[in-house]
Amino acid sequence: MKKKKSFTIRDIAETAGVSPATVSLVLNGKGEISGETRARVLEAVSRLNYVPRASKTAPSSGETIRFLKIAKHGETVNRDHSVFVSDYIDGMSSEATRRNYTLEVVSFDGQPISAVAESLAGAPVRGVIALGTELSAADIHMIQGLGLPTVFIDTFYEVIEANFVDMNNEDAVFKVLSRFKQLGFSRIGFVASHTETTNFRLRRDAFFKNMQRLDLKVQERDVLSVESTYEGAHRDTRAMLHSGLDLAECYFCTNDIIAYGFIRALKGKGLRIPDDVSVIGFDNLPQSATMEPGLTTVDVSKRKIGNLAVTVLDDLINTAEPQPPVKILVGANLILRASETAHTQKTAKSREFG
């Protein structure tokens, strides 16, 4: 069997386009490093499956915890979300260092969950944090059944006996819809995705629940569904516009990537954002601040989620007695930019296309 190459800090530096000293500072959670540089370093760490070498003063291999970056189909865990995942790693790395753990980052792209499970069999790790974005309930049961202390992030199941740290989707969507109502909108649309992830489902459920909570009426024609990739969202939205879509006054998009594709299609039809249609996204990806117009979006502290995941895992590792599942939801903030504005009366003609 061919031996896997062992990467060094110098390899990480070359891949990320920074100095080895910068890599060292990022991995140790020290120094004044910009968010963009930190994200590049952590993405390189993830891509190369870098495992720090043990030193005389470092914890033993028995004090290693492993982060599993799992992309089953890559429709949501992909290059577009690299900064998002890097923020998780950043939060885990700083807390792992504080608690004297070595953090390994191992990526699985398009591999069956059985391969992920096999990689953990006999692995010299104390515990596991798994990126659950694209995992099904069955996948979670398989990983959980290995017997290692395990925490899942970026997913949430109320009735599965497992540990989760995720964003509070219901609270976040309530903030979005409350904002639209405050601006005077009553016909509020939702751009969902037919890509199946737990957080997408939770946001869809939260949309309907919170519309009712705010005494707002949902019109079936205003609930759209598109692919979760940028190109797919653009293509699907453009097709609906060509088919005569009667646009709502404003839309909440399941995530920022979908919002980018949705807005591009609207602009392609000559619509102005936010003068003709207001849009709010979810994730606060870097491009949301630099695009034109800037995208109002939901921001959740991914670093906080990563930090809490290590905290929960450490408790599991160091507790002798079996513990009940821990399920933590982290709140969100609405970042106001220029993609939504106060409601003004528009004619139906300005929103219909054929």
Secondary structure in CASP SS format (residue, H / E / C, confidence):
PFRMAT SS
TARGET T0000
AUTHOR 0000-0000-0000
METHOD secondary structure of the structure
MODEL  1
M C 1.00
K C 1.00
K C 1.00
K C 1.00
K C 1.00
S C 1.00
F C 1.00
T C 1.00
I H 1.00
R H 1.00
D H 1.00
I H 1.00
A H 1.00
E H 1.00
T H 1.00
A H 1.00
G C 1.00
V C 1.00
S C 1.00
P H 1.00
A H 1.00
T H 1.00
V H 1.00
S H 1.00
L H 1.00
V H 1.00
L H 1.00
N C 1.00
G C 1.00
K C 1.00
G C 1.00
E C 1.00
I C 1.00
S C 1.00
G H 1.00
E H 1.00
T H 1.00
R H 1.00
A H 1.00
R H 1.00
V H 1.00
L H 1.00
E H 1.00
A H 1.00
V H 1.00
S H 1.00
R H 1.00
L C 1.00
N C 1.00
Y C 1.00
V C 1.00
P C 1.00
R C 1.00
A C 1.00
S C 1.00
K C 1.00
T C 1.00
A C 1.00
P C 1.00
S C 1.00
S H 1.00
G H 1.00
E H 1.00
T E 1.00
I E 1.00
R E 1.00
F E 1.00
L E 1.00
K E 1.00
I E 1.00
A E 1.00
K C 1.00
H C 1.00
G C 1.00
E C 1.00
T C 1.00
V C 1.00
N C 1.00
R H 1.00
D H 1.00
H H 1.00
S H 1.00
V H 1.00
F H 1.00
V H 1.00
S H 1.00
D H 1.00
Y H 1.00
I H 1.00
D H 1.00
G H 1.00
M H 1.00
S H 1.00
S H 1.00
E H 1.00
A H 1.00
T H 1.00
R H 1.00
R C 1.00
N C 1.00
Y C 1.00
T E 1.00
L E 1.00
E E 1.00
V E 1.00
V E 1.00
S E 1.00
F E 1.00
D E 1.00
G C 1.00
Q C 1.00
P C 1.00
I H 1.00
S H 1.00
A H 1.00
V H 1.00
A H 1.00
E H 1.00
S H 1.00
L H 1.00
A C 1.00
G C 1.00
A C 1.00
P C 1.00
V C 1.00
R C 1.00
G E 1.00
V E 1.00
I E 1.00
A E 1.00
L E 1.00
G C 1.00
T C 1.00
E C 1.00
L C 1.00
S C 1.00
A H 1.00
A H 1.00
D H 1.00
I H 1.00
H H 1.00
M H 1.00
I H 1.00
Q H 1.00
G C 1.00
L C 1.00
G C 1.00
L C 1.00
P C 1.00
T E 1.00
V E 1.00
F E 1.00
I E 1.00
D C 1.00
T C 1.00
F C 1.00
Y C 1.00
E C 1.00
V C 1.00
I C 1.00
E C 1.00
A C 1.00
N E 1.00
F E 1.00
V E 1.00
D E 1.00
M E 1.00
N C 1.00
N H 1.00
E H 1.00
D H 1.00
A H 1.00
V H 1.00
F H 1.00
K H 1.00
V H 1.00
L H 1.00
S H 1.00
R H 1.00
F H 1.00
K H 1.00
Q H 1.00
L C 1.00
G C 1.00
F C 1.00
S C 1.00
R C 1.00
I E 1.00
G E 1.00
F E 1.00
V E 1.00
A E 1.00
S E 1.00
H C 1.00
T C 1.00
E C 1.00
T C 1.00
T H 1.00
N H 1.00
F H 1.00
R H 1.00
L H 1.00
R H 1.00
R H 1.00
D H 1.00
A H 1.00
F H 1.00
F H 1.00
K H 1.00
N H 1.00
M H 1.00
Q H 1.00
R H 1.00
L C 1.00
D C 1.00
L C 1.00
K C 1.00
V C 1.00
Q C 1.00
E H 1.00
R H 1.00
D H 1.00
V E 1.00
L E 1.00
S E 1.00
V E 1.00
E C 1.00
S C 1.00
T C 1.00
Y H 1.00
E H 1.00
G H 1.00
A H 1.00
H H 1.00
R H 1.00
D H 1.00
T H 1.00
R H 1.00
A H 1.00
M H 1.00
L H 1.00
H H 1.00
S C 1.00
G C 1.00
L C 1.00
D E 1.00
L C 1.00
A C 1.00
E C 1.00
C E 1.00
Y E 1.00
F E 1.00
C E 1.00
T C 1.00
N C 1.00
D H 1.00
I H 1.00
I H 1.00
A H 1.00
Y H 1.00
G H 1.00
F H 1.00
I H 1.00
R H 1.00
A H 1.00
L H 1.00
K H 1.00
G H 1.00
K C 1.00
G C 1.00
L C 1.00
R C 1.00
I C 1.00
P C 1.00
D C 1.00
D C 1.00
V C 1.00
S E 1.00
V E 1.00
I E 1.00
G E 1.00
F E 1.00
D C 1.00
N C 1.00
L C 1.00
P C 1.00
Q H 1.00
S H 1.00
A H 1.00
T H 1.00
M C 1.00
E C 1.00
P C 1.00
G C 1.00
L C 1.00
T E 1.00
T E 1.00
V E 1.00
D E 1.00
V E 1.00
S C 1.00
K H 1.00
R H 1.00
K H 1.00
I H 1.00
G H 1.00
N H 1.00
L H 1.00
A H 1.00
V H 1.00
T H 1.00
V H 1.00
L H 1.00
D H 1.00
D H 1.00
L H 1.00
I H 1.00
N C 1.00
T C 1.00
A C 1.00
E C 1.00
P C 1.00
Q C 1.00
P C 1.00
P C 1.00
V C 1.00
K E 1.00
I E 1.00
L E 1.00
V E 1.00
G C 1.00
A E 1.00
N E 1.00
L E 1.00
I E 1.00
L C 1.00
R C 1.00
A C 1.00
S C 1.00
E C 1.00
T C 1.00
A C 1.00
H C 1.00
T C 1.00
Q C 1.00
K C 1.00
T C 1.00
A H 1.00
K H 1.00
S H 1.00
R H 1.00
E E 1.00
F C 1.00
G C 1.00
END
